[in-house]
Amino acid sequence: MMRRASSVLNMHSSFFALCLAALHGLPPVDGAPNHSPLLGSNWGNPRRYIHLQTTSDMNNFYLEISLNGQVRKTTSRGSYSVILLKAQTRQSVAILGVKSNRFLCMDTEGNLFSSPICKEEDCIFNHTLLENRYDVYYSARNGMLVNLDRAKQVYVAGQNLPPSAIFLPETNTIPLERLLHRGKRNRPPNPGDPYNTVVGSEDSQQEHDDGEANYASIENPTSLNDEDPFNVHISHGNVSPRVNGGVMGIPANI
């Protein structure tokens, strides 16, 4: 009887030892949840695509990041004005042009440009929601406002802001198939507009940006128009426009 009880006890001890060994081989479990904004995010979710609308004394405009890197304003919503905001922290975001796959950035002088890489020093912007429900974005490095009229101003809470530096996010209505990255299309030039200088429709905008050998990127300021060095005064028609969330150091693949 005692020998049988000892055998059962040894069997239970062996089973318990096997369980301990199995548990020892498992990775540790962290009971506290990870609240990092980069985990479990909707980065690339089409439902978060927006247009950033601003205004001036005479018209409304949208932020646009073209395929060749130009940052400018346009009077009509199009594929290149579709924007995705990505929270980097609770107060800061990266601003991505979905169609061009380029991030909005700002240099040390407050000049806007774009980059395919989200660099912390250039491409992260602090975000503030104003009492009137408009948004302002300013460089996390030097505090200078994102302003489509190119005026240089450091953001100070409570200070009067230029209309071109406050933004109203509009829900995207551009079909997703028009946001796909296509190759250059070999079309014969328009005899009446061989350099695609007249931009008034989405198709002409596509051709204009996909074949911009005649336009300089804002990353090459020595070859820009002296009267409009940042190419912000580009109108795309008279469509009446009418408001809300980069991974650091990685390409803007979404």
C-alpha positions in Angstrom: 0.0 0.0 0.0 2.8 2.4 1.0 4.7 1.5 -2.2 1.6 2.3 -4.3 1.0 5.6 -2.6 4.7 6.5 -3.2 4.4 5.6 -6.9 1.4 7.9 -7.3 3.1 10.7 -5.5 6.2 10.4 -7.7 3.9 10.5 -10.8 2.2 13.7 -9.6 5.6 15.2 -8.8 6.9 14.4 -12.3 3.8 15.9 -13.9 4.2 19.0 -11.8 7.8 19.3 -12.8 6.9 19.0 -16.5 4.3 21.8 -16.1 6.9 24.1 -14.5 9.3 23.4 -17.3 6.7 24.2 -19.9 5.8 27.4 -18.2 9.4 28.4 -17.8 9.8 28.2 -21.6 7.0 30.6 -22.3 7.7 34.4 -22.9 6.8 36.7 -20.0 3.4 38.3 -20.1 3.1 42.0 -19.4 -0.1 42.7 -17.6 -0.1 46.4 -18.2 -1.4 47.5 -21.6 0.8 49.4 -24.0 -0.8 52.8 -24.9 1.7 53.8 -27.5 -0.1 55.7 -30.3 1.9 53.8 -32.9 0.5 50.4 -31.8 -2.9 49.2 -33.0 -3.3 52.4 -35.0 -5.3 53.0 -38.2 -2.2 54.2 -40.1 -3.3 54.0 -43.7 -7.0 53.6 -43.0 -8.9 55.2 -45.9 -11.6 56.3 -43.4 -9.1 58.8 -41.9 -8.3 60.5 -45.2 -9.1 64.2 -45.2 -8.5 67.5 -47.0 -7.0 70.4 -45.0 -8.9 73.5 -46.0 -7.7 77.0 -45.2 -8.8 80.4 -46.4 -7.7 83.9 -47.5 -9.4 87.2 -48.0 -10.8 86.1 -51.4 -11.0 82.3 -51.6 -10.7 79.0 -49.8 -7.8 76.7 -50.4 -6.5 73.2 -49.7 -3.1 72.0 -48.8 -1.6 69.9 -51.7 1.6 67.9 -51.9 2.4 67.0 -55.5 4.2 64.0 -56.9 7.4 65.9 -57.5 7.5 67.3 -53.9 5.9 70.7 -54.3 3.9 72.0 -51.4 1.2 74.4 -52.6 -2.4 75.5 -52.2 -5.2 74.6 -54.6 -8.8 75.9 -54.9 -10.2 72.5 -55.5 -10.0 69.1 -53.8 -8.2 66.5 -55.8 -6.0 63.4 -55.4 -3.0 65.3 -54.3 -4.8 67.2 -51.6 -5.9 64.0 -49.8 -4.1 64.0 -46.5 -3.5 61.5 -43.7 -2.6 62.6 -40.2 -0.7 60.3 -38.0 -0.4 60.9 -34.3 3.2 60.8 -33.1 2.4 61.8 -29.6 -0.8 63.2 -28.0 0.1 66.7 -29.3 2.1 66.1 -32.4 1.4 64.6 -35.8 3.0 63.7 -39.1 1.2 65.0 -42.2 1.3 62.7 -45.2 0.1 63.4 -48.8 -1.5 60.1 -49.7 -1.3 60.3 -53.4 2.3 61.6 -53.6 3.4 59.4 -50.6 5.4 62.3 -49.2 5.4 64.0 -45.8 4.9 67.7 -45.2 8.1 69.2 -43.6 9.5 72.6 -42.6 13.1 73.7 -42.5 14.7 75.9 -39.9 13.7 79.1 -41.7 10.0 78.1 -41.7 9.9 77.1 -45.4 7.6 74.2 -46.3 8.8 71.3 -48.4 8.1 67.6 -48.6 10.0 64.4 -48.1 9.4 60.7 -48.7 11.0 60.1 -45.2 9.4 61.4 -42.0 12.4 63.0 -40.3 11.8 64.0 -36.7 13.5 67.4 -36.9 11.7 68.5 -40.0 8.4 66.6 -40.4 6.7 66.5 -37.0 4.2 69.2 -36.2 2.5 70.1 -33.0 -1.3 70.3 -33.3 -3.7 72.6 -31.4 -7.5 72.6 -31.7 -8.8 76.1 -31.3 -12.1 77.2 -29.6 -13.7 77.7 -33.0 -13.0 74.0 -33.9 -10.3 75.0 -36.4 -6.8 73.4 -36.2 -3.4 74.9 -36.3 -0.1 73.1 -37.0 3.3 74.4 -36.1 6.8 72.9 -36.2 7.8 70.9 -33.2 11.3 72.2 -33.6 10.9 76.0 -34.0 7.2 76.6 -33.3 6.6 78.3 -36.7 3.1 77.9 -38.2 2.2 75.9 -41.2 0.9 78.8 -43.4 0.0 78.4 -47.0 0.6 82.1 -47.7 4.3 81.6 -46.6 4.1 84.2 -43.9 6.6 83.4 -41.1 5.1 83.5 -37.6 5.7 81.5 -34.4 2.6 80.1 -32.8 1.6 81.8 -29.5 -1.5 80.7 -27.7 -4.2 83.4 -27.7 -2.5 85.4 -30.4 -4.4 86.5 -33.6 -3.6 84.0 -36.4 -3.7 84.6 -40.1 -6.6 82.8 -41.9 -4.1 80.9 -44.1 -2.6 79.2 -41.0 -5.8 77.8 -39.5 -7.3 74.6 -41.1 -10.6 72.9 -41.2 -10.4 69.2 -41.9 -12.9 67.9 -44.5 -13.8 64.3 -45.0 -12.2 62.9 -48.2 -14.6 62.3 -51.1 -12.0 61.3 -53.7 -12.5 57.7 -54.9 -9.8 55.4 -53.6 -8.9 54.1 -57.0 -7.7 57.6 -57.9 -5.2 57.5 -55.1 -3.3 54.5 -56.5 0.3 55.3 -57.6 0.3 54.9 -61.4 3.2 55.1 -63.8 3.7 57.9 -66.2 1.1 57.9 -69.0 2.4 58.3 -72.5 -0.1 60.8 -73.9 0.5 63.2 -76.8 0.7 66.8 -75.6 -2.2 69.2 -76.0 -1.3 71.5 -78.9 -3.0 74.4 -77.0 -1.2 73.7 -73.8 2.0 71.7 -74.5 3.4 72.2 -71.0 0.3 71.5 -69.1 0.2 74.9 -67.6 -3.6 75.1 -67.4 -4.8 72.8 -64.6 -8.6 72.6 -64.3 -9.5 69.0 -63.8 -8.4 65.9 -62.0 -7.1 64.3 -65.2 -5.0 67.3 -66.1 -3.8 67.5 -62.6 -2.7 63.9 -62.9 -0.8 64.6 -66.1 0.6 67.8 -64.6 2.1 66.0 -61.6 3.1 62.7 -63.3 5.2 64.5 -65.9 6.6 67.6 -64.3 9.9 67.9 -66.0 9.2 71.6 -66.4 8.6 72.2 -62.7 11.1 72.3 -59.9 10.7 70.5 -56.6 10.7 72.7 -53.5 13.7 70.6 -52.4 15.7 72.4 -55.2 15.0 76.1 -54.4 17.6 77.4 -56.8 15.4 76.7 -59.8 12.1 78.0 -58.5 10.0 80.9 -59.8 11.4 84.1 -58.2 7.9 85.6 -57.9 6.4 82.5 -56.3 9.4 80.5 -54.8 7.1 78.0 -53.0 4.6 77.5 -55.8 1.7 78.1 -53.5 -0.3 80.4 -55.9 -1.6 77.6 -58.2 -5.3 77.5 -58.9 -7.0 74.4 -60.1 -10.4 75.7 -61.1 -13.4 77.4 -59.5 -14.9 74.5 -57.6 -16.5 75.8 -54.5 -15.0 74.0 -51.6 -16.4 73.9 -48.2 -13.4 69.7 -41.3 -10.3 65.6 -38.1 -5.2 62.0 -36.6 4.5 59.2 -39.7 6.2 56.9 -38.3 9.6 58.4 -37.5 12.5 57.6 -39.8 10.7 55.1 -42.1 9.5 55.4 -45.7 6.0 56.6 -46.2 4.6 53.3 -47.4 1.0 52.9 -46.5 
